[in-house]
Amino acid sequence: MRIGIFGGCFNPVTRGHIRLANFIVANNVVDRVLLLPCYKSLYNKGLLDGEHRVKMIDLADRFTGVESFDWEIKNKIDGIGTYEIMNRLKNELNENLYFIMGLDNSQKVRNWKNGHKILNEHKFIVVPRIGTNVVDEWFKEQPHIFIENYQPDDMSSTSVRDLLKNNGDASVLLDNDVYKYIKDNKLYQ
């Protein structure tokens, strides 16, 4: 089985995140997409509790095969690099794994700790991002997959949080059930 690992903060999960995951499954790029919320942010962003973030993913309108995956939260993964996380997932899941990343991060990955090992030992699905200047096209070579025909949006969890903090209407950026959950639980105020 081909599994796409879509990691992120998902603080909160947006329509954009779900649309991308649904697109990947609907277009048979992989059989399943696992949305993997991080336990802690590498950039010390203030995150909601992991249970809230997983619950919002579970509430979002997802295609069959698009699921939440609380592995980092459940295992309290903190202080280890991307390379080690990828290796652990590959060993634990024992499946044909692809890691999903935006075009913006694809341009930085060689500079990450163990970046060359990451690219040589793991497979990626790379998706377009608005405004990204492409210099390194490593993702166009096998075994990686570049989804050229995906139309990205510029929606972000940061813009959603900013709207919510200022009592703005974020309903167009969030799934209806996710938006209701945020309002009912008074999150991001």
ROTI-842192 format. One record per residue (C-alpha): x, y negated, z; residue in three letters; residue number from 1. Coordinates in pm, whole numbers. Layout:
<rs>
[r [X,Y,Z],ALA,NUM]
...
</rs>
This chain:
<rs>
[r [0,0,0],MET,1]
[r [123,-349,-88],ARG,2]
[r [88,-592,203],ILE,3]
[r [144,-968,195],GLY,4]
[r [257,-1125,523],ILE,5]
[r [141,-1486,540],PHE,6]
[r [304,-1643,843],GLY,7]
[r [236,-1984,991],GLY,8]
[r [113,-2174,1292],CYS,9]
[r [-251,-2172,1170],PHE,10]
[r [-314,-2455,1415],ASN,11]
[r [-592,-2447,1293],PRO,12]
[r [-642,-2219,993],VAL,13]
[r [-771,-2434,704],THR,14]
[r [-981,-2362,397],ARG,15]
[r [-653,-2392,204],GLY,16]
[r [-491,-2106,398],HIS,17]
[r [-793,-1883,346],ILE,18]
[r [-834,-1978,-19],ARG,19]
[r [-473,-1879,-88],LEU,20]
[r [-501,-1545,98],ALA,21]
[r [-829,-1467,-79],ASN,22]
[r [-676,-1557,-417],PHE,23]
[r [-382,-1322,-364],ILE,24]
[r [-608,-1028,-277],VAL,25]
[r [-871,-1107,-544],ALA,26]
[r [-603,-1118,-813],ASN,27]
[r [-457,-785,-700],ASN,28]
[r [-116,-932,-622],VAL,29]
[r [-122,-716,-306],VAL,30]
[r [-382,-490,-147],ASP,31]
[r [-397,-674,185],ARG,32]
[r [-289,-1011,324],VAL,33]
[r [-212,-1032,695],LEU,34]
[r [-229,-1383,838],LEU,35]
[r [46,-1386,1103],LEU,36]
[r [22,-1675,1350],PRO,37]
[r [352,-1749,1522],CYS,38]
[r [386,-1716,1897],TYR,39]
[r [585,-2038,1930],LYS,40]
[r [669,-2308,1679],SER,41]
[r [1028,-2336,1561],LEU,42]
[r [980,-2713,1558],TYR,43]
[r [834,-2740,1908],ASN,44]
[r [493,-2835,1774],LYS,45]
[r [226,-2824,2040],GLY,46]
[r [25,-2515,1953],LEU,47]
[r [-311,-2401,2077],LEU,48]
[r [-306,-2076,2265],ASP,49]
[r [-256,-1782,2028],GLY,50]
[r [-595,-1632,2114],GLU,51]
[r [-771,-1943,1982],HIS,52]
[r [-569,-1940,1660],ARG,53]
[r [-636,-1569,1598],VAL,54]
[r [-1007,-1616,1676],LYS,55]
[r [-1030,-1897,1419],MET,56]
[r [-872,-1674,1153],ILE,57]
[r [-1121,-1400,1241],ASP,58]
[r [-1411,-1646,1211],LEU,59]
[r [-1305,-1780,870],ALA,60]
[r [-1484,-1652,559],ASP,61]
[r [-1225,-1404,429],ARG,62]
[r [-1233,-1144,154],PHE,63]
[r [-1203,-777,248],THR,64]
[r [-832,-714,285],GLY,65]
[r [-754,-1054,438],VAL,66]
[r [-703,-1009,813],GLU,67]
[r [-553,-1171,1119],SER,68]
[r [-237,-1006,1250],PHE,69]
[r [-143,-1107,1605],ASP,70]
[r [189,-921,1614],TRP,71]
[r [408,-1222,1710],GLU,72]
[r [162,-1337,1976],ILE,73]
[r [102,-990,2120],LYS,74]
[r [478,-924,2136],ASN,75]
[r [564,-1278,2252],LYS,76]
[r [823,-1311,1973],ILE,77]
[r [1040,-1609,2060],ASP,78]
[r [1397,-1713,1996],GLY,79]
[r [1476,-1472,1713],ILE,80]
[r [1532,-1568,1353],GLY,81]
[r [1323,-1511,1045],THR,82]
[r [1556,-1238,922],TYR,83]
[r [1512,-1030,1238],GLU,84]
[r [1135,-1083,1238],ILE,85]
[r [1115,-965,875],MET,86]
[r [1325,-657,952],ASN,87]
[r [1112,-567,1254],ARG,88]
[r [791,-602,1053],LEU,89]
[r [932,-394,769],LYS,90]
[r [1029,-117,1013],ASN,91]
[r [708,-127,1217],GLU,92]
[r [462,-148,930],LEU,93]
[r [655,90,704],ASN,94]
[r [470,-46,399],GLU,95]
[r [557,-222,75],ASN,96]
[r [582,-573,225],LEU,97]
[r [589,-910,52],TYR,98]
[r [638,-1230,249],PHE,99]
[r [427,-1521,126],ILE,100]
[r [589,-1863,111],MET,101]
[r [524,-2199,-47],GLY,102]
[r [743,-2337,-323],LEU,103]
[r [872,-2603,-79],ASP,104]
[r [1021,-2341,154],ASN,105]
[r [1157,-2141,-141],SER,106]
[r [1394,-2430,-205],GLN,107]
[r [1531,-2414,152],LYS,108]
[r [1552,-2040,221],VAL,109]
[r [1914,-1998,106],ARG,110]
[r [2013,-2246,380],ASN,111]
[r [1833,-2056,656],TRP,112]
[r [2033,-1838,892],LYS,113]
[r [2090,-1514,695],ASN,114]
[r [1920,-1676,395],GLY,115]
[r [2107,-1470,135],HIS,116]
[r [2031,-1147,322],LYS,117]
[r [1665,-1248,345],ILE,118]
[r [1646,-1293,-32],LEU,119]
[r [1836,-974,-109],ASN,120]
[r [1661,-746,138],GLU,121]
[r [1300,-868,127],HIS,122]
[r [1035,-937,-136],LYS,123]
[r [846,-1262,-163],PHE,124]
[r [531,-1401,-315],ILE,125]
[r [592,-1770,-385],VAL,126]
[r [304,-2010,-448],VAL,127]
[r [308,-2363,-592],PRO,128]
[r [306,-2665,-359],ARG,129]
[r [219,-3016,-468],ILE,130]
[r [519,-3249,-502],GLY,131]
[r [794,-2987,-479],THR,132]
[r [1108,-3049,-682],ASN,133]
[r [1226,-2708,-808],VAL,134]
[r [1600,-2662,-843],VAL,135]
[r [1644,-2294,-748],ASP,136]
[r [1415,-2046,-928],GLU,137]
[r [1527,-1727,-749],TRP,138]
[r [1159,-1632,-700],PHE,139]
[r [1112,-1573,-1074],LYS,140]
[r [1339,-1267,-1059],GLU,141]
[r [1232,-913,-964],GLN,142]
[r [1121,-796,-711],PRO,143]
[r [975,-1136,-620],HIS,144]
[r [643,-1267,-751],ILE,145]
[r [569,-1625,-847],PHE,146]
[r [199,-1706,-875],ILE,147]
[r [212,-1976,-1141],GLU,148]
[r [-162,-1992,-1201],ASN,149]
[r [-259,-2082,-842],TYR,150]
[r [-385,-2440,-806],GLN,151]
[r [-258,-2569,-469],PRO,152]
[r [-422,-2834,-258],ASP,153]
[r [-260,-3081,-23],ASP,154]
[r [-465,-2990,282],MET,155]
[r [-271,-2930,603],SER,156]
[r [-336,-2831,960],SER,157]
[r [-167,-3155,1066],THR,158]
[r [-421,-3366,873],SER,159]
[r [-705,-3163,1027],VAL,160]
[r [-570,-3216,1380],ARG,161]
[r [-528,-3589,1312],ASP,162]
[r [-888,-3615,1190],LEU,163]
[r [-1019,-3427,1493],LEU,164]
[r [-815,-3638,1739],LYS,165]
[r [-970,-3950,1586],ASN,166]
[r [-1324,-3806,1590],ASN,167]
[r [-1316,-3775,1211],GLY,168]
[r [-1513,-3523,1007],ASP,169]
[r [-1291,-3228,917],ALA,170]
[r [-1576,-3009,796],SER,171]
[r [-1463,-3017,433],VAL,172]
[r [-1117,-2888,537],LEU,173]
[r [-1237,-2607,765],LEU,174]
[r [-1459,-2305,730],ASP,175]
[r [-1799,-2377,888],ASN,176]
[r [-1758,-2119,1167],ASP,177]
[r [-1405,-2239,1242],VAL,178]
[r [-1525,-2599,1262],TYR,179]
[r [-1808,-2499,1496],LYS,180]
[r [-1564,-2303,1715],TYR,181]
[r [-1334,-2606,1741],ILE,182]
[r [-1625,-2837,1831],LYS,183]
[r [-1781,-2590,2080],ASP,184]
[r [-1448,-2539,2255],ASN,185]
[r [-1347,-2908,2238],LYS,186]
[r [-1016,-2826,2072],LEU,187]
[r [-772,-3084,1930],TYR,188]
[r [-926,-3377,2115],GLN,189]
</rs>
